[in-house]
Amino acid sequence: MALNATDERREHTRLSGADLPDTLVARIRPGYQTRIIDLARSGVLIECGRRLLPGTSVELIVERDPARHATRARVVRCYVHLVLPTGLIYRCGLRLDSAIAWLAEPATDRGR
């Protein structure tokens, strides 16, 4: 059966970057800075300045003081999102090996 643009394939509800705490920091080991675009229990969409090859495994480190979570993730897609004079910005979809439990808790430190 073919999927239409309106068909939903997501397993879990997603939080947009705007719904996440301002203190949330994410990196890809060995320390590549990323920005979380949206996050679900089983996956995350990030922006980074590095091309991540689909099918490869990476280690995602997510921190929100004092909590820290590191998990393996599989790169399911990666594409050029933005072309800048200084380089490319990629958007990469990652499937998490383990959920980040403390992100399900209500955040009170959004700083807004």
Summary of the structure (lengths in Angstrom):
residues: 112
radius of gyration: 14.4
end to end distance: 44.2
largest distance: 45.6
contacts: 271
relative contact order: 0.23
helix: 6%
strand: 50%
